[in-house]
Amino acid sequence: MRLVRYTYPNNSRSFAPAFPFSSFSGLESEIGRLFDAALGDFTSPQGAAGRFPVDLYEDKDNTYVRAELPGVSRENISVETVDDTLTISASRKAKEGEATEAVSLSRSVNIPESVQSDKVTASYENGVLTVTLPKKEEAKPRKVSVSVS
């Protein structure tokens, strides 16, 4: 299914609107902006094929990024951290009829500043890439005992 944005036809004649100061004057542009933000990946030329789902979760010691990359071999996956951005890039060959074409996938995720970027590890198993981002010691939760006097 292909989504096509509707554009209003231009009329050669101009006329003044009946209600020049309507409360709905900016509603059309705001709804268009909302749909562009929500569906921008699906209506772009590369489409949703250039993106893949990513889950973020954390525990008391680590932050994890899990990406689903089915059909991608380990050699074609690249994980890179620069400042507070984690970038996962991958490529796989997609078959369309008799011609094979390489599809490149990429996703960037902002990571918290409390991550030790020099100790990042990644594992790939059954089409799921898991990147482990260990937290700095000062960012880990501590339990403090309270004494009552």
N, CA, C and O atoms as a GROMACS GRO file, in nm:
protein
  596
    1MET      N    1   0.084  -0.116   0.000
    1MET     CA    2   0.000   0.000   0.000
    1MET      C    3   0.089   0.123   0.000
    1MET      O    4   0.188   0.128   0.072
    2ARG      N    5   0.056   0.219  -0.078
    2ARG     CA    6   0.134   0.342  -0.089
    2ARG      C    7   0.049   0.458  -0.042
    2ARG      O    8  -0.065   0.475  -0.086
    3LEU      N    9   0.104   0.538   0.049
    3LEU     CA   10   0.033   0.656   0.098
    3LEU      C   11   0.078   0.777   0.020
    3LEU      O   12   0.197   0.800   0.002
    4VAL      N   13  -0.019   0.855  -0.028
    4VAL     CA   14   0.010   0.974  -0.105
    4VAL      C   15  -0.059   1.090  -0.035
    4VAL      O   16  -0.178   1.084  -0.003
    5ARG      N   17   0.017   1.196  -0.011
    5ARG     CA   18  -0.040   1.311   0.055
    5ARG      C   19  -0.128   1.389  -0.041
    5ARG      O   20  -0.090   1.413  -0.155
    6TYR      N   21  -0.245   1.427   0.004
    6TYR     CA   22  -0.340   1.502  -0.076
    6TYR      C   23  -0.300   1.648  -0.080
    6TYR      O   24  -0.270   1.709   0.023
    7THR      N   25  -0.298   1.704  -0.199
    7THR     CA   26  -0.273   1.847  -0.214
    7THR      C   27  -0.397   1.910  -0.274
    7THR      O   28  -0.455   1.857  -0.369
    8TYR      N   29  -0.437   2.023  -0.220
    8TYR     CA   30  -0.556   2.091  -0.269
    8TYR      C   31  -0.526   2.155  -0.404
    8TYR      O   32  -0.418   2.210  -0.424
    9PRO      N   33  -0.622   2.147  -0.496
    9PRO     CA   34  -0.600   2.210  -0.626
    9PRO      C   35  -0.600   2.362  -0.613
    9PRO      O   36  -0.671   2.419  -0.530
   10ASN      N   37  -0.520   2.425  -0.696
   10ASN     CA   38  -0.515   2.572  -0.698
   10ASN      C   39  -0.624   2.623  -0.790
   10ASN      O   40  -0.637   2.581  -0.904
   11ASN      N   41  -0.702   2.714  -0.737
   11ASN     CA   42  -0.806   2.776  -0.819
   11ASN      C   43  -0.750   2.899  -0.885
   11ASN      O   44  -0.674   2.974  -0.823
   12SER      N   45  -0.786   2.921  -1.011
   12SER     CA   46  -0.736   3.039  -1.082
   12SER      C   47  -0.803   3.166  -1.031
   12SER      O   48  -0.745   3.274  -1.040
   13ARG      N   49  -0.922   3.154  -0.978
   13ARG     CA   50  -0.989   3.272  -0.925
   13ARG      C   51  -0.966   3.278  -0.774
   13ARG      O   52  -0.960   3.176  -0.706
   14SER      N   53  -0.954   3.395  -0.726
   14SER     CA   54  -0.934   3.412  -0.582
   14SER      C   55  -1.056   3.477  -0.522
   14SER      O   56  -1.121   3.561  -0.585
   15PHE      N   57  -1.086   3.439  -0.401
   15PHE     CA   58  -1.197   3.499  -0.331
   15PHE      C   59  -1.162   3.508  -0.183
   15PHE      O   60  -1.082   3.428  -0.134
   16ALA      N   61  -1.218   3.598  -0.117
   16ALA     CA   62  -1.192   3.617   0.026
   16ALA      C   63  -1.274   3.516   0.105
   16ALA      O   64  -1.389   3.490   0.071
   17PRO      N   65  -1.216   3.459   0.209
   17PRO     CA   66  -1.292   3.365   0.289
   17PRO      C   67  -1.406   3.435   0.363
   17PRO      O   68  -1.396   3.554   0.394
   18ALA      N   69  -1.512   3.362   0.391
   18ALA     CA   70  -1.627   3.420   0.458
   18ALA      C   71  -1.594   3.459   0.601
   18ALA      O   72  -1.645   3.558   0.652
   19PHE      N   73  -1.507   3.380   0.667
   19PHE     CA   74  -1.469   3.408   0.806
   19PHE      C   75  -1.318   3.421   0.812
   19PHE      O   76  -1.249   3.320   0.828
   20PRO      N   77  -1.263   3.540   0.800
   20PRO     CA   78  -1.118   3.557   0.792
   20PRO      C   79  -1.044   3.519   0.921
   20PRO      O   80  -0.927   3.482   0.914
   21PHE      N   81  -1.108   3.528   1.037
   21PHE     CA   82  -1.040   3.498   1.162
   21PHE      C   83  -1.105   3.377   1.229
   21PHE      O   84  -1.157   3.387   1.341
   22SER      N   85  -1.101   3.265   1.161
   22SER     CA   86  -1.162   3.144   1.213
   22SER      C   87  -1.069   3.078   1.315
   22SER      O   88  -0.947   3.091   1.306
   23SER      N   89  -1.126   3.008   1.410
   23SER     CA   90  -1.045   2.937   1.509
   23SER      C   91  -0.980   2.812   1.448
   23SER      O   92  -0.892   2.753   1.510
   24PHE      N   93  -1.022   2.771   1.329
   24PHE     CA   94  -0.968   2.654   1.262
   24PHE      C   95  -0.864   2.688   1.155
   24PHE      O   96  -0.828   2.602   1.076
   25SER      N   97  -0.818   2.811   1.152
   25SER     CA   98  -0.730   2.855   1.042
   25SER      C   99  -0.599   2.778   1.038
   25SER      O  100  -0.550   2.751   0.928
   26GLY      N  101  -0.540   2.742   1.150
   26GLY     CA  102  -0.412   2.669   1.149
   26GLY      C  103  -0.427   2.520   1.169
   26GLY      O  104  -0.327   2.448   1.173
   27LEU      N  105  -0.550   2.472   1.182
   27LEU     CA  106  -0.573   2.331   1.211
   27LEU      C  107  -0.524   2.240   1.100
   27LEU      O  108  -0.464   2.136   1.126
   28GLU      N  109  -0.549   2.279   0.975
   28GLU     CA  110  -0.508   2.196   0.862
   28GLU      C  111  -0.356   2.176   0.858
   28GLU      O  112  -0.309   2.064   0.837
   29SER      N  113  -0.281   2.283   0.878
   29SER     CA  114  -0.135   2.270   0.875
   29SER      C  115  -0.084   2.190   0.994
   29SER      O  116   0.013   2.115   0.979
   30GLU      N  117  -0.146   2.202   1.110
   30GLU     CA  118  -0.104   2.124   1.227
   30GLU      C  119  -0.133   1.976   1.208
   30GLU      O  120  -0.052   1.892   1.247
   31ILE      N  121  -0.246   1.942   1.149
   31ILE     CA  122  -0.277   1.802   1.122
   31ILE      C  123  -0.181   1.746   1.019
   31ILE      O  124  -0.135   1.632   1.032
   32GLY      N  125  -0.148   1.824   0.916
   32GLY     CA  126  -0.050   1.780   0.817
   32GLY      C  127   0.087   1.757   0.879
   32GLY      O  128   0.155   1.659   0.846
   33ARG      N  129   0.129   1.845   0.969
   33ARG     CA  130   0.257   1.830   1.038
   33ARG      C  131   0.257   1.706   1.126
   33ARG      O  132   0.357   1.635   1.134
   34LEU      N  133   0.145   1.678   1.193
   34LEU     CA  134   0.132   1.560   1.276
   34LEU      C  135   0.147   1.432   1.195
   34LEU      O  136   0.218   1.340   1.235
   35PHE      N  137   0.080   1.425   1.080
   35PHE     CA  138   0.090   1.306   0.995
   35PHE      C  139   0.229   1.292   0.933
   35PHE      O  140   0.278   1.181   0.917
   36ASP      N  141   0.293   1.404   0.898
   36ASP     CA  142   0.430   1.397   0.847
   36ASP      C  143   0.524   1.341   0.951
   36ASP      O  144   0.612   1.261   0.918
   37ALA      N  145   0.508   1.381   1.076
   37ALA     CA  146   0.596   1.332   1.182
   37ALA      C  147   0.570   1.185   1.209
   37ALA      O  148   0.664   1.109   1.231
   38ALA      N  149   0.444   1.143   1.209
   38ALA     CA  150   0.411   1.004   1.241
   38ALA      C  151   0.437   0.909   1.126
   38ALA      O  152   0.482   0.796   1.148
   39LEU      N  153   0.411   0.952   1.004
   39LEU     CA  154   0.422   0.862   0.889
   39LEU      C  155   0.536   0.898   0.796
   39LEU      O  156   0.543   0.846   0.685
   40GLY      N  157   0.626   0.984   0.838
   40GLY     CA  158   0.735   1.028   0.753
   40GLY      C  159   0.822   0.914   0.704
   40GLY      O  160   0.869   0.916   0.591
   41ASP      N  161   0.845   0.813   0.790
   41ASP     CA  162   0.929   0.700   0.751
   41ASP      C  163   0.864   0.615   0.643
   41ASP      O  164   0.933   0.558   0.558
   42PHE      N  165   0.730   0.607   0.645
   42PHE     CA  166   0.661   0.522   0.549
   42PHE      C  167   0.643   0.590   0.414
   42PHE      O  168   0.631   0.523   0.312
   43THR      N  169   0.640   0.722   0.414
   43THR     CA  170   0.617   0.793   0.288
   43THR      C  171   0.747   0.840   0.224
   43THR      O  172   0.743   0.895   0.114
   44SER      N  173   0.862   0.819   0.290
   44SER     CA  174   0.989   0.858   0.230
   44SER      C  175   1.025   0.761   0.120
   44SER      O  176   0.975   0.649   0.120
   45PRO      N  177   1.111   0.799   0.025
   45PRO     CA  178   1.146   0.710  -0.084
   45PRO      C  179   1.209   0.580  -0.037
   45PRO      O  180   1.183   0.475  -0.095
   46GLN      N  181   1.292   0.587   0.069
   46GLN     CA  182   1.354   0.464   0.118
   46GLN      C  183   1.252   0.383   0.196
   46GLN      O  184   1.263   0.260   0.205
   47GLY      N  185   1.151   0.449   0.253
   47GLY     CA  186   1.044   0.383   0.323
   47GLY      C  187   1.090   0.325   0.455
   47GLY      O  188   1.196   0.359   0.506
   48ALA      N  189   1.008   0.238   0.509
   48ALA     CA  190   1.038   0.176   0.637
   48ALA      C  191   1.143   0.067   0.622
   48ALA      O  192   1.188   0.012   0.722
   49ALA      N  193   1.184   0.034   0.499
   49ALA     CA  194   1.283  -0.072   0.478
   49ALA      C  195   1.419  -0.034   0.532
   49ALA      O  196   1.499  -0.122   0.562
   50GLY      N  197   1.450   0.095   0.545
   50GLY     CA  198   1.580   0.138   0.595
   50GLY      C  199   1.587   0.145   0.746
   50GLY      O  200   1.692   0.178   0.800
   51ARG      N  201   1.478   0.115   0.815
   51ARG     CA  202   1.474   0.122   0.961
   51ARG      C  203   1.436  -0.013   1.017
   51ARG      O  204   1.382  -0.098   0.946
   52PHE      N  205   1.464  -0.033   1.144
   52PHE     CA  206   1.430  -0.157   1.210
   52PHE      C  207   1.390  -0.126   1.354
   52PHE      O  208   1.428  -0.022   1.408
   53PRO      N  209   1.312  -0.215   1.416
   53PRO     CA  210   1.266  -0.187   1.551
   53PRO      C  211   1.378  -0.196   1.654
   53PRO      O  212   1.467  -0.281   1.642
   54VAL      N  213   1.374  -0.108   1.753
   54VAL     CA  214   1.474  -0.103   1.859
   54VAL      C  215   1.401  -0.090   1.993
   54VAL      O  216   1.308  -0.010   2.006
   55ASP      N  217   1.444  -0.169   2.091
   55ASP     CA  218   1.391  -0.160   2.227
   55ASP      C  219   1.500  -0.111   2.319
   55ASP      O  220   1.615  -0.154   2.307
   56LEU      N  221   1.466  -0.023   2.411
   56LEU     CA  222   1.558   0.026   2.514
   56LEU      C  223   1.504  -0.013   2.650
   56LEU      O  224   1.386   0.007   2.677
   57TYR      N  225   1.589  -0.068   2.736
   57TYR     CA  226   1.550  -0.096   2.872
   57TYR      C  227   1.675  -0.095   2.959
   57TYR      O  228   1.787  -0.099   2.908
   58GLU      N  229   1.655  -0.089   3.090
   58GLU     CA  230   1.769  -0.081   3.180
   58GLU      C  231   1.741  -0.154   3.309
   58GLU      O  232   1.626  -0.177   3.347
   59ASP      N  233   1.849  -0.191   3.377
   59ASP     CA  234   1.842  -0.241   3.512
   59ASP      C  235   1.934  -0.154   3.597
   59ASP      O  236   1.975  -0.047   3.552
   60LYS      N  237   1.968  -0.198   3.718
   60LYS     CA  238   2.047  -0.110   3.804
   60LYS      C  239   2.192  -0.095   3.759
   60LYS      O  240   2.258   0.002   3.797
   61ASP      N  241   2.244  -0.189   3.679
   61ASP     CA  242   2.385  -0.184   3.637
   61ASP      C  243   2.406  -0.144   3.491
   61ASP      O  244   2.510  -0.088   3.458
   62ASN      N  245   2.309  -0.173   3.404
   62ASN     CA  246   2.329  -0.155   3.260
   62ASN      C  247   2.207  -0.094   3.192
   62ASN      O  248   2.095  -0.101   3.244
   63THR      N  249   2.232  -0.035   3.077
   63THR     CA  250   2.126   0.004   2.984
   63THR      C  251   2.142  -0.086   2.862
   63THR      O  252   2.254  -0.109   2.816
   64TYR      N  253   2.032  -0.137   2.810
   64TYR     CA  254   2.036  -0.231   2.698
   64TYR      C  255   1.961  -0.173   2.578
   64TYR      O  256   1.859  -0.106   2.592
   65VAL      N  257   2.015  -0.201   2.461
   65VAL     CA  258   1.949  -0.168   2.335
   65VAL      C  259   1.936  -0.299   2.258
   65VAL      O  260   2.035  -0.364   2.229
   66ARG      N  261   1.812  -0.336   2.227
   66ARG     CA  262   1.789  -0.460   2.153
   66ARG      C  263   1.731  -0.426   2.017
   66ARG      O  264   1.631  -0.355   2.008
   67ALA      N  265   1.793  -0.477   1.911
   67ALA     CA  266   1.749  -0.448   1.774
   67ALA      C  267   1.720  -0.580   1.702
   67ALA      O  268   1.797  -0.676   1.712
   68GLU      N  269   1.611  -0.583   1.631
   68GLU     CA  270   1.575  -0.701   1.552
   68GLU      C  271   1.632  -0.686   1.412
   68GLU      O  272   1.593  -0.596   1.338
   69LEU      N  273   1.724  -0.776   1.376
   69LEU     CA  274   1.789  -0.773   1.245
   69LEU      C  275   1.784  -0.912   1.182
   69LEU      O  276   1.888  -0.975   1.166
   70PRO      N  277   1.667  -0.961   1.145
   70PRO     CA  278   1.660  -1.094   1.085
   70PRO      C  279   1.723  -1.097   0.947
   70PRO      O  280   1.707  -1.004   0.868
   71GLY      N  281   1.793  -1.204   0.918
   71GLY     CA  282   1.853  -1.222   0.786
   71GLY      C  283   1.983  -1.148   0.766
   71GLY      O  284   2.033  -1.142   0.653
   72VAL      N  285   2.040  -1.090   0.871
   72VAL     CA  286   2.165  -1.017   0.861
   72VAL      C  287   2.275  -1.100   0.925
   72VAL      O  288   2.257  -1.153   1.035
   73SER      N  289   2.389  -1.114   0.858
   73SER     CA  290   2.499  -1.190   0.916
   73SER      C  291   2.581  -1.100   1.006
   73SER      O  292   2.578  -0.977   0.993
   74ARG      N  293   2.655  -1.161   1.100
   74ARG     CA  294   2.735  -1.086   1.197
   74ARG      C  295   2.835  -0.992   1.130
   74ARG      O  296   2.860  -0.882   1.181
   75GLU      N  297   2.892  -1.033   1.019
   75GLU     CA  298   2.995  -0.954   0.951
   75GLU      C  299   2.940  -0.824   0.894
   75GLU      O  300   3.016  -0.730   0.870
   76ASN      N  301   2.809  -0.818   0.874
   76ASN     CA  302   2.748  -0.700   0.812
   76ASN      C  303   2.685  -0.604   0.913
   76ASN      O  304   2.609  -0.515   0.875
   77ILE      N  305   2.718  -0.622   1.043
   77ILE     CA  306   2.664  -0.536   1.148
   77ILE      C  307   2.775  -0.449   1.203
   77ILE      O  308   2.885  -0.497   1.231
   78SER      N  309   2.745  -0.321   1.220
   78SER     CA  310   2.840  -0.226   1.277
   78SER      C  311   2.772  -0.152   1.392
   78SER      O  312   2.663  -0.096   1.375
   79VAL      N  313   2.838  -0.150   1.510
   79VAL     CA  314   2.788  -0.078   1.626
   79VAL      C  315   2.891   0.027   1.662
   79VAL      O  316   3.009  -0.003   1.677
   80GLU      N  317   2.844   0.152   1.676
   80GLU     CA  318   2.937   0.263   1.698
   80GLU      C  319   2.877   0.360   1.800
   80GLU      O  320   2.759   0.393   1.792
   81THR      N  321   2.960   0.405   1.895
   81THR     CA  322   2.916   0.508   1.988
   81THR      C  323   3.000   0.633   1.968
   81THR      O  324   3.123   0.626   1.969
   82VAL      N  325   2.934   0.745   1.951
   82VAL     CA  326   3.000   0.874   1.938
   82VAL      C  327   2.926   0.970   2.030
   82VAL      O  328   2.805   0.990   2.016
   83ASP      N  329   3.000   1.029   2.124
   83ASP     CA  330   2.942   1.116   2.227
   83ASP      C  331   2.828   1.043   2.297
   83ASP      O  332   2.852   0.939   2.359
   84ASP      N  333   2.708   1.092   2.288
   84ASP     CA  334   2.596   1.022   2.352
   84ASP      C  335   2.496   0.970   2.248
   84ASP      O  336   2.375   0.977   2.267
   85THR      N  337   2.550   0.917   2.138
   85THR     CA  338   2.468   0.857   2.032
   85THR      C  339   2.521   0.719   1.998
   85THR      O  340   2.641   0.702   1.973
   86LEU      N  341   2.434   0.621   1.996
   86LEU     CA  342   2.467   0.484   1.954
   86LEU      C  343   2.409   0.466   1.815
   86LEU      O  344   2.290   0.488   1.792
   87THR      N  345   2.495   0.425   1.721
   87THR     CA  346   2.450   0.402   1.583
   87THR      C  347   2.470   0.256   1.547
   87THR      O  348   2.580   0.201   1.562
   88ILE      N  349   2.364   0.192   1.502
   88ILE     CA  350   2.368   0.054   1.457
   88ILE      C  351   2.344   0.055   1.307
   88ILE      O  352   2.241   0.105   1.260
   89SER      N  353   2.439  -0.002   1.231
   89SER     CA  354   2.426  -0.010   1.086
   89SER      C  355   2.439  -0.155   1.044
   89SER      O  356   2.516  -0.231   1.103
   90ALA      N  357   2.363  -0.193   0.945
   90ALA     CA  358   2.367  -0.330   0.895
   90ALA      C  359   2.331  -0.330   0.747
   90ALA      O  360   2.271  -0.234   0.697
   91SER      N  361   2.367  -0.437   0.678
   91SER     CA  362   2.326  -0.452   0.539
   91SER      C  363   2.293  -0.598   0.513
   91SER      O  364   2.353  -0.688   0.570
   92ARG      N  365   2.197  -0.619   0.427
   92ARG     CA  366   2.158  -0.754   0.387
   92ARG      C  367   2.115  -0.752   0.243
   92ARG      O  368   2.079  -0.648   0.188
   93LYS      N  369   2.119  -0.868   0.182
   93LYS     CA  370   2.080  -0.879   0.042
   93LYS      C  371   1.933  -0.919   0.035
   93LYS      O  372   1.891  -1.020   0.092
   94ALA      N  373   1.857  -0.838  -0.036
   94ALA     CA  374   1.716  -0.866  -0.056
   94ALA      C  375   1.695  -0.917  -0.197
   94ALA      O  376   1.749  -0.861  -0.293
   95LYS      N  377   1.618  -1.023  -0.210
   95LYS     CA  378   1.593  -1.080  -0.343
   95LYS      C  379   1.461  -1.027  -0.396
   95LYS      O  380   1.357  -1.040  -0.332
   96GLU      N  381   1.467  -0.968  -0.513
   96GLU     CA  382   1.348  -0.922  -0.583
   96GLU      C  383   1.348  -0.988  -0.719
   96GLU      O  384   1.417  -0.945  -0.811
   97GLY      N  385   1.270  -1.092  -0.731
   97GLY     CA  386   1.269  -1.167  -0.857
   97GLY      C  387   1.401  -1.240  -0.873
   97GLY      O  388   1.436  -1.323  -0.789
   98GLU      N  389   1.474  -1.211  -0.979
   98GLU     CA  390   1.603  -1.275  -1.002
   98GLU      C  391   1.720  -1.186  -0.966
   98GLU      O  392   1.833  -1.234  -0.955
   99ALA      N  393   1.697  -1.057  -0.948
   99ALA     CA  394   1.805  -0.965  -0.914
   99ALA      C  395   1.817  -0.953  -0.762
   99ALA      O  396   1.716  -0.942  -0.692
  100THR      N  397   1.940  -0.956  -0.712
  100THR     CA  398   1.962  -0.936  -0.569
  100THR      C  399   2.016  -0.795  -0.547
  100THR      O  400   2.104  -0.749  -0.620
  101GLU      N  401   1.964  -0.732  -0.449
  101GLU     CA  402   2.000  -0.593  -0.421
  101GLU      C  403   2.034  -0.580  -0.273
  101GLU      O  404   1.965  -0.638  -0.188
  102ALA      N  405   2.139  -0.506  -0.240
  102ALA     CA  406   2.178  -0.486  -0.101
  102ALA      C  407   2.092  -0.377  -0.039
  102ALA      O  408   2.075  -0.269  -0.096
  103VAL      N  409   2.038  -0.406   0.078
  103VAL     CA  410   1.957  -0.311   0.152
  103VAL      C  411   2.036  -0.269   0.275
  103VAL      O  412   2.079  -0.353   0.353
  104SER      N  413   2.056  -0.139   0.291
  104SER     CA  414   2.129  -0.092   0.409
  104SER      C  415   2.029  -0.044   0.513
  104SER      O  416   1.932   0.024   0.482
  105LEU      N  417   2.055  -0.082   0.637
  105LEU     CA  418   1.972  -0.048   0.750
  105LEU      C  419   2.054   0.035   0.847
  105LEU      O  420   2.172   0.008   0.866
  106SER      N  421   1.993   0.135   0.908
  106SER     CA  422   2.065   0.217   1.004
  106SER      C  423   1.968   0.275   1.105
  106SER      O  424   1.855   0.309   1.072
  107ARG      N  425   2.015   0.284   1.229
  107ARG     CA  426   1.934   0.342   1.335
  107ARG      C  427   2.024   0.408   1.436
  107ARG      O  428   2.123   0.348   1.479
  108SER      N  429   1.993   0.529   1.476
  108SER     CA  430   2.068   0.601   1.578
  108SER      C  431   1.979   0.623   1.699
  108SER      O  432   1.861   0.657   1.686
  109VAL      N  433   2.038   0.604   1.818
  109VAL     CA  434   1.964   0.616   1.942
  109VAL      C  435   2.045   0.704   2.036
  109VAL      O  436   2.166   0.684   2.050
  110ASN      N  437   1.981   0.798   2.101
  110ASN     CA  438   2.049   0.878   2.204
  110ASN      C  439   2.059   0.795   2.330
  110ASN      O  440   1.961   0.736   2.376
  111ILE      N  441   2.180   0.791   2.387
  111ILE     CA  442   2.203   0.715   2.509
  111ILE      C  443   2.233   0.812   2.623
  111ILE      O  444   2.279   0.923   2.599
  112PRO      N  445   2.206   0.771   2.746
  112PRO     CA  446   2.229   0.862   2.858
  112PRO      C  447   2.378   0.891   2.879
  112PRO      O  448   2.463   0.812   2.839
  113GLU      N  449   2.406   1.004   2.941
  113GLU     CA  450   2.545   1.041   2.968
  113GLU      C  451   2.608   0.952   3.074
  113GLU      O  452   2.730   0.950   3.087
  114SER      N  453   2.528   0.880   3.148
  114SER     CA  454   2.579   0.797   3.257
  114SER      C  455   2.633   0.662   3.209
  114SER      O  456   2.651   0.572   3.290
  115VAL      N  457   2.660   0.647   3.080
  115VAL     CA  458   2.707   0.522   3.023
  115VAL      C  459   2.859   0.528   3.001
  115VAL      O  460   2.912   0.630   2.957
  116GLN      N  461   2.927   0.418   3.033
  116GLN     CA  462   3.071   0.407   3.007
  116GLN      C  463   3.087   0.361   2.862
  116GLN      O  464   3.077   0.242   2.833
  117SER      N  465   3.111   0.455   2.773
  117SER     CA  466   3.113   0.422   2.630
  117SER      C  467   3.233   0.336   2.591
  117SER      O  468   3.229   0.272   2.486
  118ASP      N  469   3.337   0.331   2.671
  118ASP     CA  470   3.453   0.247   2.638
  118ASP      C  471   3.432   0.101   2.676
  118ASP      O  472   3.514   0.017   2.640
  119LYS      N  473   3.325   0.067   2.749
  119LYS     CA  474   3.298  -0.071   2.791
  119LYS      C  475   3.171  -0.127   2.729
  119LYS      O  476   3.110  -0.218   2.785
  120VAL      N  477   3.130  -0.074   2.616
  120VAL     CA  478   3.010  -0.120   2.547
  120VAL      C  479   3.037  -0.256   2.484
  120VAL      O  480   3.141  -0.276   2.420
  121THR      N  481   2.944  -0.351   2.499
  121THR     CA  482   2.956  -0.483   2.437
  121THR      C  483   2.829  -0.511   2.356
  121THR      O  484   2.724  -0.452   2.382
  122ALA      N  485   2.841  -0.600   2.259
  122ALA     CA  486   2.727  -0.636   2.175
  122ALA      C  487   2.728  -0.786   2.150
  122ALA      O  488   2.835  -0.846   2.137
  123SER      N  489   2.610  -0.846   2.144
  123SER     CA  490   2.598  -0.988   2.111
  123SER      C  491   2.484  -1.002   2.010
  123SER      O  492   2.386  -0.927   2.012
  124TYR      N  493   2.499  -1.099   1.921
  124TYR     CA  494   2.401  -1.120   1.814
  124TYR      C  495   2.362  -1.267   1.814
  124TYR      O  496   2.447  -1.354   1.794
  125GLU      N  497   2.234  -1.294   1.836
  125GLU     CA  498   2.187  -1.432   1.841
  125GLU      C  499   2.045  -1.441   1.786
  125GLU      O  500   1.957  -1.366   1.828
  126ASN      N  501   2.023  -1.532   1.695
  126ASN     CA  502   1.892  -1.558   1.636
  126ASN      C  503   1.825  -1.432   1.580
  126ASN      O  504   1.705  -1.413   1.598
  127GLY      N  505   1.903  -1.348   1.512
  127GLY     CA  506   1.848  -1.229   1.448
  127GLY      C  507   1.824  -1.112   1.541
  127GLY      O  508   1.766  -1.012   1.499
  128VAL      N  509   1.868  -1.122   1.667
  128VAL     CA  510   1.849  -1.014   1.764
  128VAL      C  511   1.985  -0.967   1.814
  128VAL      O  512   2.063  -1.044   1.868
  129LEU      N  513   2.012  -0.839   1.794
  129LEU     CA  514   2.134  -0.776   1.841
  129LEU      C  515   2.106  -0.710   1.975
  129LEU      O  516   2.013  -0.630   1.988
  130THR      N  517   2.187  -0.745   2.077
  130THR     CA  518   2.173  -0.684   2.209
  130THR      C  519   2.301  -0.610   2.241
  130THR      O  520   2.408  -0.669   2.249
  131VAL      N  521   2.289  -0.479   2.260
  131VAL     CA  522   2.403  -0.394   2.296
  131VAL      C  523   2.390  -0.362   2.444
  131VAL      O  524   2.287  -0.311   2.489
  132THR      N  525   2.496  -0.392   2.521
  132THR     CA  526   2.497  -0.367   2.665
  132THR      C  527   2.582  -0.243   2.692
  132THR      O  528   2.699  -0.238   2.656
  133LEU      N  529   2.522  -0.145   2.756
  133LEU     CA  530   2.587  -0.019   2.788
  133LEU      C  531   2.598  -0.009   2.940
  133LEU      O  532   2.500   0.025   3.006
  134PRO      N  533   2.716  -0.037   2.999
  134PRO     CA  534   2.729  -0.032   3.144
  134PRO      C  535   2.722   0.110   3.197
  134PRO      O  536   2.774   0.204   3.136
  135LYS      N  537   2.658   0.125   3.313
  135LYS     CA  538   2.645   0.256   3.375
  135LYS      C  539   2.771   0.290   3.455
  135LYS      O  540   2.841   0.200   3.503
  136LYS      N  541   2.797   0.418   3.469
  136LYS     CA  542   2.907   0.463   3.554
  136LYS      C  543   2.870   0.438   3.700
  136LYS      O  544   2.752   0.431   3.734
  137GLU      N  545   2.970   0.426   3.785
  137GLU     CA  546   2.946   0.396   3.925
  137GLU      C  547   2.860   0.502   3.993
  137GLU      O  548   2.773   0.469   4.074
  138GLU      N  549   2.884   0.630   3.961
  138GLU     CA  550   2.807   0.736   4.028
  138GLU      C  551   2.662   0.738   3.983
  138GLU      O  552   2.578   0.799   4.050
  139ALA      N  553   2.630   0.674   3.872
  139ALA     CA  554   2.492   0.671   3.823
  139ALA      C  555   2.412   0.553   3.878
  139ALA      O  556   2.290   0.551   3.866
  140LYS      N  557   2.480   0.455   3.937
  140LYS     CA  558   2.412   0.338   3.991
  140LYS      C  559   2.339   0.375   4.120
  140LYS      O  560   2.389   0.456   4.198
  141PRO      N  561   2.223   0.316   4.142
  141PRO     CA  562   2.149   0.348   4.265
  141PRO      C  563   2.220   0.292   4.388
  141PRO      O  564   2.278   0.183   4.383
  142ARG      N  565   2.216   0.366   4.497
  142ARG     CA  566   2.277   0.323   4.622
  142ARG      C  567   2.170   0.320   4.730
  142ARG      O  568   2.077   0.400   4.729
  143LYS      N  569   2.186   0.228   4.821
  143LYS     CA  570   2.095   0.218   4.933
  143LYS      C  571   2.162   0.284   5.054
  143LYS      O  572   2.275   0.252   5.089
  144VAL      N  573   2.091   0.376   5.114
  144VAL     CA  574   2.142   0.447   5.230
  144VAL      C  575   2.054   0.410   5.350
  144VAL      O  576   1.932   0.418   5.343
  145SER      N  577   2.119   0.369   5.459
  145SER     CA  578   2.042   0.336   5.579
  145SER      C  579   2.016   0.461   5.660
  145SER      O  580   2.101   0.549   5.671
  146VAL      N  581   1.900   0.466   5.717
  146VAL     CA  582   1.859   0.580   5.797
  146VAL      C  583   1.850   0.535   5.942
  146VAL      O  584   1.782   0.437   5.973
  147SER      N  585   1.919   0.605   6.030
  147SER     CA  586   1.912   0.569   6.171
  147SER      C  587   1.816   0.663   6.242
  147SER      O  588   1.811   0.783   6.215
  148VAL      N  589   1.740   0.607   6.332
  148VAL     CA  590   1.642   0.685   6.408
  148VAL      C  591   1.697   0.701   6.549
  148VAL      O  592   1.736   0.603   6.613
  149SER      N  593   1.699   0.822   6.598
  149SER     CA  594   1.752   0.844   6.733
  149SER      C  595   1.647   0.888   6.830
  149SER      O  596   1.677   0.910   6.948
   0.00000   0.00000   0.00000
